[in-house]
Amino acid sequence: MSISLKYIVENTANIKVIRIVAPVDFSLIWYKKFKDVYINENNIGTKFIIDFVNTTFLSISALGMILLLKDHLDLIQGKLTLVNPKNKQPFDLLNISNFDRVFNISLDESFHKNHTKTMPLHGKYSISINNQVLTIKAYDEWNIETVISCCEAFRVEAKKLMHKSWSCLVDLSEWELGPPRMLDEIKKLNMWSENNNQTFEAVIVKNSVQKQLLENTHEAFESIESKFFDNHDDALFWLSNSQRIA
C-alpha cells in the first residue's frame, strides 16, 4: 500500500492555506506526490506552509522540489513559509543552501497557537487527506461565507479521491453551529458526495442539537452509510472497520 503525503487545507482570514507535513525522509521519491498537492492550485494569494517537524533527512532533490513549488506560487502571487526544521541535518542543509535568503523560515512554529482563533467571529475549518479518508474539522461559530468556502474546499479535495471509493470523517467537537442557510448547502454537498463515490461518513458531535441538525442533511444519502459518535477514537475505529469490510 502506498504511503500518502499528509497535508491540510484551511481557510484563514479568507486566505487559502495549504500545510504540507514533510515526511521523515524527504527525498526525490516524494516528487510526484509533492507536485500533485500544488500543481492544480490556481487561487490567487494561496499560502503554502512546509512543516519539517518530523523530517530527519532532507535531500538536495527535495530542495529543488521546494523551489519548483515557489515558481508555481510566484505565478499566482502565493507565499511559501518553511517551519520547524528542528533536526540537525535539515536545519544545516537549509542554512548551507541559503534558503533563509529566499524563504521565511520559522524554527519553532506552533500551528495551533497561531491559527485556531484567527477567525473568532466567523469560525474556521481544516481539511486533510489520509489515503482514502477525507477529514474535516470545524471550529467556532460559522457564518454563511465560511459554510460556502468550506463546501467548495471539500469538493476540491474530494475530487482527488473519487477515482475509487472514499470516506469522510467530520469532527464537530469544537464547532458552535452556524446560520440556518447552512443546512441547504450541506444537503447539496451530501448529494454531490453521494454521486461521487463516497461510501462512509463518521460524524463526531458534542451535543444532541448538532446531531439533530446534521441527521436532517443525511437524508440526501442513499448509498452512503453514516453514523454519529461522541469521540474521535470510536468514529475512526468504525470508519476503519467499515472500509475493510467493504
TILO-650788 format. One record per residue (C-alpha): residue number from 1; chain; x, y, z. Coordinates in nm, 3 decimals, decimal comma. Layout:
# TILO-650788
@pos: NUM | unit: A | xx: X | yy: Y | zz: Z
...
***
This chain:
# TILO-650788
@pos: 1 | unit: A | xx: 0,000 | yy: 0,000 | zz: 0,000
@pos: 2 | unit: A | xx: 0,141 | yy: 0,338 | zz: -0,096
@pos: 3 | unit: A | xx: 0,204 | yy: 0,600 | zz: 0,171
@pos: 4 | unit: A | xx: 0,028 | yy: 0,934 | zz: 0,135
@pos: 5 | unit: A | xx: 0,187 | yy: 1,273 | zz: 0,173
@pos: 6 | unit: A | xx: -0,002 | yy: 1,438 | zz: 0,457
@pos: 7 | unit: A | xx: -0,134 | yy: 1,788 | zz: 0,403
@pos: 8 | unit: A | xx: -0,409 | yy: 2,009 | zz: 0,548
@pos: 9 | unit: A | xx: -0,620 | yy: 2,270 | zz: 0,367
@pos: 10 | unit: A | xx: -0,755 | yy: 2,564 | zz: 0,565
@pos: 11 | unit: A | xx: -0,927 | yy: 2,895 | zz: 0,510
@pos: 12 | unit: A | xx: -0,776 | yy: 3,160 | zz: 0,738
@pos: 13 | unit: A | xx: -0,897 | yy: 3,520 | zz: 0,714
@pos: 14 | unit: A | xx: -1,029 | yy: 3,441 | zz: 0,364
@pos: 15 | unit: A | xx: -0,685 | yy: 3,318 | zz: 0,251
@pos: 16 | unit: A | xx: -0,643 | yy: 2,957 | zz: 0,145
@pos: 17 | unit: A | xx: -0,363 | yy: 2,791 | zz: 0,343
@pos: 18 | unit: A | xx: -0,219 | yy: 2,452 | zz: 0,245
@pos: 19 | unit: A | xx: 0,008 | yy: 2,299 | zz: 0,506
@pos: 20 | unit: A | xx: 0,231 | yy: 2,012 | zz: 0,391
@pos: 21 | unit: A | xx: 0,376 | yy: 1,788 | zz: 0,662
@pos: 22 | unit: A | xx: 0,714 | yy: 1,689 | zz: 0,519
@pos: 23 | unit: A | xx: 0,796 | yy: 1,317 | zz: 0,551
@pos: 24 | unit: A | xx: 1,070 | yy: 1,176 | zz: 0,774
@pos: 25 | unit: A | xx: 1,288 | yy: 1,108 | zz: 0,469
@pos: 26 | unit: A | xx: 1,217 | yy: 1,397 | zz: 0,233
@pos: 27 | unit: A | xx: 1,378 | yy: 1,298 | zz: -0,096
@pos: 28 | unit: A | xx: 1,311 | yy: 1,251 | zz: -0,467
@pos: 29 | unit: A | xx: 1,079 | yy: 0,953 | zz: -0,413
@pos: 30 | unit: A | xx: 0,817 | yy: 1,208 | zz: -0,296
@pos: 31 | unit: A | xx: 0,839 | yy: 1,418 | zz: -0,612
@pos: 32 | unit: A | xx: 0,510 | yy: 1,315 | zz: -0,776
@pos: 33 | unit: A | xx: 0,302 | yy: 1,323 | zz: -0,456
@pos: 34 | unit: A | xx: 0,453 | yy: 1,658 | zz: -0,360
@pos: 35 | unit: A | xx: 0,381 | yy: 1,805 | zz: -0,702
@pos: 36 | unit: A | xx: 0,025 | yy: 1,669 | zz: -0,703
@pos: 37 | unit: A | xx: -0,055 | yy: 1,879 | zz: -0,395
@pos: 38 | unit: A | xx: 0,012 | yy: 2,211 | zz: -0,568
@pos: 39 | unit: A | xx: 0,011 | yy: 2,168 | zz: -0,945
@pos: 40 | unit: A | xx: -0,363 | yy: 2,242 | zz: -0,988
@pos: 41 | unit: A | xx: -0,373 | yy: 2,518 | zz: -0,727
@pos: 42 | unit: A | xx: -0,468 | yy: 2,842 | zz: -0,903
@pos: 43 | unit: A | xx: -0,624 | yy: 3,053 | zz: -0,626
@pos: 44 | unit: A | xx: -0,456 | yy: 3,393 | zz: -0,614
@pos: 45 | unit: A | xx: -0,271 | yy: 3,454 | zz: -0,288
@pos: 46 | unit: A | xx: -0,272 | yy: 3,093 | zz: -0,167
@pos: 47 | unit: A | xx: -0,024 | yy: 3,034 | zz: 0,114
@pos: 48 | unit: A | xx: 0,177 | yy: 2,712 | zz: 0,148
@pos: 49 | unit: A | xx: 0,348 | yy: 2,602 | zz: 0,469
@pos: 50 | unit: A | xx: 0,600 | yy: 2,317 | zz: 0,470
@pos: 51 | unit: A | xx: 0,638 | yy: 2,171 | zz: 0,820
@pos: 52 | unit: A | xx: 0,965 | yy: 1,984 | zz: 0,882
@pos: 53 | unit: A | xx: 0,879 | yy: 1,882 | zz: 1,238
@pos: 54 | unit: A | xx: 0,906 | yy: 1,508 | zz: 1,154
@pos: 55 | unit: A | xx: 1,187 | yy: 1,534 | zz: 0,897
@pos: 56 | unit: A | xx: 1,524 | yy: 1,382 | zz: 0,990
@pos: 57 | unit: A | xx: 1,671 | yy: 1,374 | zz: 0,637
@pos: 58 | unit: A | xx: 1,632 | yy: 1,641 | zz: 0,368
@pos: 59 | unit: A | xx: 1,788 | yy: 1,579 | zz: 0,025
@pos: 60 | unit: A | xx: 1,918 | yy: 1,821 | zz: -0,236
@pos: 61 | unit: A | xx: 1,645 | yy: 1,692 | zz: -0,468
@pos: 62 | unit: A | xx: 1,382 | yy: 1,794 | zz: -0,212
@pos: 63 | unit: A | xx: 1,524 | yy: 2,146 | zz: -0,212
@pos: 64 | unit: A | xx: 1,472 | yy: 2,152 | zz: -0,588
@pos: 65 | unit: A | xx: 1,113 | yy: 2,037 | zz: -0,538
@pos: 66 | unit: A | xx: 1,057 | yy: 2,324 | zz: -0,295
@pos: 67 | unit: A | xx: 1,197 | yy: 2,572 | zz: -0,548
@pos: 68 | unit: A | xx: 0,957 | yy: 2,437 | zz: -0,812
@pos: 69 | unit: A | xx: 0,671 | yy: 2,497 | zz: -0,570
@pos: 70 | unit: A | xx: 0,794 | yy: 2,853 | zz: -0,522
@pos: 71 | unit: A | xx: 0,798 | yy: 2,904 | zz: -0,901
@pos: 72 | unit: A | xx: 0,436 | yy: 2,790 | zz: -0,917
@pos: 73 | unit: A | xx: 0,333 | yy: 3,018 | zz: -0,631
@pos: 74 | unit: A | xx: 0,503 | yy: 3,316 | zz: -0,796
@pos: 75 | unit: A | xx: 0,257 | yy: 3,274 | zz: -1,085
@pos: 76 | unit: A | xx: -0,044 | yy: 3,304 | zz: -0,853
@pos: 77 | unit: A | xx: 0,102 | yy: 3,562 | zz: -0,612
@pos: 78 | unit: A | xx: 0,122 | yy: 3,298 | zz: -0,341
@pos: 79 | unit: A | xx: 0,350 | yy: 3,268 | zz: -0,041
@pos: 80 | unit: A | xx: 0,566 | yy: 2,988 | zz: 0,096
@pos: 81 | unit: A | xx: 0,686 | yy: 2,951 | zz: 0,454
@pos: 82 | unit: A | xx: 0,914 | yy: 2,679 | zz: 0,593
@pos: 83 | unit: A | xx: 0,865 | yy: 2,588 | zz: 0,959
@pos: 84 | unit: A | xx: 1,007 | yy: 2,365 | zz: 1,231
@pos: 85 | unit: A | xx: 1,338 | yy: 2,239 | zz: 1,080
@pos: 86 | unit: A | xx: 1,434 | yy: 2,119 | zz: 1,428
@pos: 87 | unit: A | xx: 1,654 | yy: 1,823 | zz: 1,337
@pos: 88 | unit: A | xx: 2,020 | yy: 1,890 | zz: 1,263
@pos: 89 | unit: A | xx: 2,053 | yy: 1,762 | zz: 0,903
@pos: 90 | unit: A | xx: 1,754 | yy: 1,953 | zz: 0,754
@pos: 91 | unit: A | xx: 1,849 | yy: 2,264 | zz: 0,951
@pos: 92 | unit: A | xx: 2,212 | yy: 2,254 | zz: 0,831
@pos: 93 | unit: A | xx: 2,117 | yy: 2,191 | zz: 0,467
@pos: 94 | unit: A | xx: 1,869 | yy: 2,481 | zz: 0,461
@pos: 95 | unit: A | xx: 2,138 | yy: 2,709 | zz: 0,606
@pos: 96 | unit: A | xx: 2,414 | yy: 2,594 | zz: 0,371
@pos: 97 | unit: A | xx: 2,181 | yy: 2,637 | zz: 0,074
@pos: 98 | unit: A | xx: 2,097 | yy: 2,994 | zz: 0,186
@pos: 99 | unit: A | xx: 1,725 | yy: 2,915 | zz: 0,185
@pos: 100 | unit: A | xx: 1,680 | yy: 3,170 | zz: 0,461
@pos: 101 | unit: A | xx: 1,751 | yy: 3,437 | zz: 0,197
@pos: 102 | unit: A | xx: 1,472 | yy: 3,308 | zz: -0,027
@pos: 103 | unit: A | xx: 1,205 | yy: 3,196 | zz: 0,218
@pos: 104 | unit: A | xx: 1,059 | yy: 3,295 | zz: 0,551
@pos: 105 | unit: A | xx: 1,186 | yy: 3,019 | zz: 0,784
@pos: 106 | unit: A | xx: 1,045 | yy: 2,976 | zz: 1,135
@pos: 107 | unit: A | xx: 1,245 | yy: 2,746 | zz: 1,363
@pos: 108 | unit: A | xx: 0,974 | yy: 2,692 | zz: 1,624
@pos: 109 | unit: A | xx: 0,623 | yy: 2,749 | zz: 1,498
@pos: 110 | unit: A | xx: 0,311 | yy: 2,644 | zz: 1,691
@pos: 111 | unit: A | xx: 0,037 | yy: 2,593 | zz: 1,435
@pos: 112 | unit: A | xx: -0,240 | yy: 2,551 | zz: 1,689
@pos: 113 | unit: A | xx: -0,145 | yy: 2,863 | zz: 1,884
@pos: 114 | unit: A | xx: -0,121 | yy: 3,085 | zz: 1,579
@pos: 115 | unit: A | xx: -0,420 | yy: 2,966 | zz: 1,377
@pos: 116 | unit: A | xx: -0,705 | yy: 2,815 | zz: 1,573
@pos: 117 | unit: A | xx: -0,851 | yy: 3,154 | zz: 1,671
@pos: 118 | unit: A | xx: -0,771 | yy: 3,352 | zz: 1,358
@pos: 119 | unit: A | xx: -1,140 | yy: 3,395 | zz: 1,266
@pos: 120 | unit: A | xx: -1,327 | yy: 3,409 | zz: 1,602
@pos: 121 | unit: A | xx: -1,631 | yy: 3,590 | zz: 1,457
@pos: 122 | unit: A | xx: -1,677 | yy: 3,366 | zz: 1,155
@pos: 123 | unit: A | xx: -1,519 | yy: 3,038 | zz: 1,254
@pos: 124 | unit: A | xx: -1,270 | yy: 2,830 | zz: 1,060
@pos: 125 | unit: A | xx: -1,212 | yy: 2,481 | zz: 0,928
@pos: 126 | unit: A | xx: -0,936 | yy: 2,243 | zz: 0,827
@pos: 127 | unit: A | xx: -0,940 | yy: 1,965 | zz: 0,568
@pos: 128 | unit: A | xx: -0,688 | yy: 1,683 | zz: 0,546
@pos: 129 | unit: A | xx: -0,650 | yy: 1,362 | zz: 0,346
@pos: 130 | unit: A | xx: -0,502 | yy: 1,033 | zz: 0,461
@pos: 131 | unit: A | xx: -0,521 | yy: 0,759 | zz: 0,199
@pos: 132 | unit: A | xx: -0,894 | yy: 0,746 | zz: 0,104
@pos: 133 | unit: A | xx: -1,027 | yy: 0,928 | zz: 0,410
@pos: 134 | unit: A | xx: -1,107 | yy: 1,299 | zz: 0,396
@pos: 135 | unit: A | xx: -1,119 | yy: 1,460 | zz: 0,741
@pos: 136 | unit: A | xx: -1,286 | yy: 1,793 | zz: 0,802
@pos: 137 | unit: A | xx: -1,270 | yy: 1,969 | zz: 1,139
@pos: 138 | unit: A | xx: -1,484 | yy: 2,273 | zz: 1,221
@pos: 139 | unit: A | xx: -1,409 | yy: 2,542 | zz: 1,480
@pos: 140 | unit: A | xx: -1,615 | yy: 2,813 | zz: 1,649
@pos: 141 | unit: A | xx: -1,933 | yy: 2,969 | zz: 1,508
@pos: 142 | unit: A | xx: -1,969 | yy: 2,987 | zz: 1,130
@pos: 143 | unit: A | xx: -2,130 | yy: 3,244 | zz: 0,905
@pos: 144 | unit: A | xx: -2,267 | yy: 3,155 | zz: 0,560
@pos: 145 | unit: A | xx: -1,946 | yy: 3,268 | zz: 0,387
@pos: 146 | unit: A | xx: -1,747 | yy: 3,013 | zz: 0,583
@pos: 147 | unit: A | xx: -2,006 | yy: 2,743 | zz: 0,506
@pos: 148 | unit: A | xx: -1,979 | yy: 2,808 | zz: 0,132
@pos: 149 | unit: A | xx: -1,600 | yy: 2,831 | zz: 0,142
@pos: 150 | unit: A | xx: -1,576 | yy: 2,501 | zz: 0,329
@pos: 151 | unit: A | xx: -1,810 | yy: 2,323 | zz: 0,087
@pos: 152 | unit: A | xx: -1,607 | yy: 2,446 | zz: -0,210
@pos: 153 | unit: A | xx: -1,279 | yy: 2,337 | zz: -0,050
@pos: 154 | unit: A | xx: -1,435 | yy: 1,999 | zz: 0,034
@pos: 155 | unit: A | xx: -1,525 | yy: 1,937 | zz: -0,332
@pos: 156 | unit: A | xx: -1,177 | yy: 2,034 | zz: -0,450
@pos: 157 | unit: A | xx: -1,009 | yy: 1,791 | zz: -0,211
@pos: 158 | unit: A | xx: -1,265 | yy: 1,511 | zz: -0,258
@pos: 159 | unit: A | xx: -1,203 | yy: 1,516 | zz: -0,635
@pos: 160 | unit: A | xx: -0,856 | yy: 1,381 | zz: -0,559
@pos: 161 | unit: A | xx: -1,015 | yy: 1,070 | zz: -0,405
@pos: 162 | unit: A | xx: -1,317 | yy: 0,998 | zz: -0,623
@pos: 163 | unit: A | xx: -1,133 | yy: 0,767 | zz: -0,864
@pos: 164 | unit: A | xx: -1,229 | yy: 0,495 | zz: -0,613
@pos: 165 | unit: A | xx: -1,446 | yy: 0,469 | zz: -0,302
@pos: 166 | unit: A | xx: -1,364 | yy: 0,709 | zz: -0,020
@pos: 167 | unit: A | xx: -1,488 | yy: 0,801 | zz: 0,327
@pos: 168 | unit: A | xx: -1,533 | yy: 1,118 | zz: 0,529
@pos: 169 | unit: A | xx: -1,466 | yy: 1,194 | zz: 0,896
@pos: 170 | unit: A | xx: -1,645 | yy: 1,509 | zz: 1,016
@pos: 171 | unit: A | xx: -1,524 | yy: 1,644 | zz: 1,352
@pos: 172 | unit: A | xx: -1,762 | yy: 1,897 | zz: 1,510
@pos: 173 | unit: A | xx: -1,625 | yy: 1,869 | zz: 1,865
@pos: 174 | unit: A | xx: -1,505 | yy: 2,232 | zz: 1,858
@pos: 175 | unit: A | xx: -1,784 | yy: 2,375 | zz: 1,644
@pos: 176 | unit: A | xx: -2,052 | yy: 2,620 | zz: 1,766
@pos: 177 | unit: A | xx: -2,311 | yy: 2,581 | zz: 1,486
@pos: 178 | unit: A | xx: -2,395 | yy: 2,825 | zz: 1,207
@pos: 179 | unit: A | xx: -2,679 | yy: 3,003 | zz: 1,024
@pos: 180 | unit: A | xx: -2,997 | yy: 2,819 | zz: 0,913
@pos: 181 | unit: A | xx: -2,894 | yy: 2,860 | zz: 0,548
@pos: 182 | unit: A | xx: -2,603 | yy: 2,625 | zz: 0,605
@pos: 183 | unit: A | xx: -2,835 | yy: 2,322 | zz: 0,603
@pos: 184 | unit: A | xx: -2,922 | yy: 2,373 | zz: 0,235
@pos: 185 | unit: A | xx: -2,552 | yy: 2,399 | zz: 0,146
@pos: 186 | unit: A | xx: -2,467 | yy: 2,084 | zz: 0,343
@pos: 187 | unit: A | xx: -2,753 | yy: 1,892 | zz: 0,176
@pos: 188 | unit: A | xx: -2,618 | yy: 1,995 | zz: -0,165
@pos: 189 | unit: A | xx: -2,273 | yy: 1,878 | zz: -0,062
@pos: 190 | unit: A | xx: -2,408 | yy: 1,547 | zz: 0,061
@pos: 191 | unit: A | xx: -2,590 | yy: 1,493 | zz: -0,270
@pos: 192 | unit: A | xx: -2,266 | yy: 1,570 | zz: -0,453
@pos: 193 | unit: A | xx: -2,078 | yy: 1,319 | zz: -0,237
@pos: 194 | unit: A | xx: -2,349 | yy: 1,059 | zz: -0,299
@pos: 195 | unit: A | xx: -2,285 | yy: 1,093 | zz: -0,672
@pos: 196 | unit: A | xx: -1,906 | yy: 1,092 | zz: -0,644
@pos: 197 | unit: A | xx: -1,812 | yy: 0,760 | zz: -0,489
@pos: 198 | unit: A | xx: -1,828 | yy: 0,833 | zz: -0,115
@pos: 199 | unit: A | xx: -1,921 | yy: 0,520 | zz: 0,080
@pos: 200 | unit: A | xx: -1,900 | yy: 0,601 | zz: 0,454
@pos: 201 | unit: A | xx: -1,926 | yy: 0,905 | zz: 0,680
@pos: 202 | unit: A | xx: -1,850 | yy: 0,928 | zz: 1,050
@pos: 203 | unit: A | xx: -1,958 | yy: 1,244 | zz: 1,234
@pos: 204 | unit: A | xx: -1,828 | yy: 1,347 | zz: 1,576
@pos: 205 | unit: A | xx: -2,075 | yy: 1,571 | zz: 1,763
@pos: 206 | unit: A | xx: -2,059 | yy: 1,725 | zz: 2,109
@pos: 207 | unit: A | xx: -2,433 | yy: 1,759 | zz: 2,176
@pos: 208 | unit: A | xx: -2,778 | yy: 1,645 | zz: 2,065
@pos: 209 | unit: A | xx: -2,850 | yy: 1,973 | zz: 1,883
@pos: 210 | unit: A | xx: -2,563 | yy: 1,917 | zz: 1,641
@pos: 211 | unit: A | xx: -2,672 | yy: 1,559 | zz: 1,583
@pos: 212 | unit: A | xx: -3,033 | yy: 1,653 | zz: 1,513
@pos: 213 | unit: A | xx: -2,933 | yy: 1,924 | zz: 1,263
@pos: 214 | unit: A | xx: -2,693 | yy: 1,700 | zz: 1,074
@pos: 215 | unit: A | xx: -2,926 | yy: 1,400 | zz: 1,072
@pos: 216 | unit: A | xx: -3,165 | yy: 1,603 | zz: 0,857
@pos: 217 | unit: A | xx: -2,894 | yy: 1,672 | zz: 0,600
@pos: 218 | unit: A | xx: -2,810 | yy: 1,299 | zz: 0,581
@pos: 219 | unit: A | xx: -3,146 | yy: 1,236 | zz: 0,418
@pos: 220 | unit: A | xx: -2,960 | yy: 1,301 | zz: 0,093
@pos: 221 | unit: A | xx: -2,763 | yy: 0,980 | zz: 0,149
@pos: 222 | unit: A | xx: -2,893 | yy: 0,672 | zz: -0,028
@pos: 223 | unit: A | xx: -2,585 | yy: 0,454 | zz: -0,066
@pos: 224 | unit: A | xx: -2,357 | yy: 0,628 | zz: 0,186
@pos: 225 | unit: A | xx: -2,362 | yy: 0,469 | zz: 0,531
@pos: 226 | unit: A | xx: -2,329 | yy: 0,729 | zz: 0,808
@pos: 227 | unit: A | xx: -2,305 | yy: 0,716 | zz: 1,186
@pos: 228 | unit: A | xx: -2,271 | yy: 0,968 | zz: 1,471
@pos: 229 | unit: A | xx: -2,020 | yy: 0,948 | zz: 1,758
@pos: 230 | unit: A | xx: -1,923 | yy: 1,147 | zz: 2,065
@pos: 231 | unit: A | xx: -1,547 | yy: 1,083 | zz: 2,043
@pos: 232 | unit: A | xx: -1,274 | yy: 1,058 | zz: 1,781
@pos: 233 | unit: A | xx: -1,146 | yy: 0,709 | zz: 1,865
@pos: 234 | unit: A | xx: -1,482 | yy: 0,535 | zz: 1,820
@pos: 235 | unit: A | xx: -1,550 | yy: 0,724 | zz: 1,497
@pos: 236 | unit: A | xx: -1,214 | yy: 0,630 | zz: 1,348
@pos: 237 | unit: A | xx: -1,248 | yy: 0,267 | zz: 1,461
@pos: 238 | unit: A | xx: -1,590 | yy: 0,233 | zz: 1,294
@pos: 239 | unit: A | xx: -1,468 | yy: 0,402 | zz: 0,978
@pos: 240 | unit: A | xx: -1,161 | yy: 0,180 | zz: 0,953
@pos: 241 | unit: A | xx: -1,361 | yy: -0,139 | zz: 1,007
@pos: 242 | unit: A | xx: -1,629 | yy: -0,033 | zz: 0,759
@pos: 243 | unit: A | xx: -1,371 | yy: 0,034 | zz: 0,489
@pos: 244 | unit: A | xx: -1,203 | yy: -0,302 | zz: 0,543
@pos: 245 | unit: A | xx: -1,532 | yy: -0,492 | zz: 0,525
@pos: 246 | unit: A | xx: -1,634 | yy: -0,303 | zz: 0,211
***
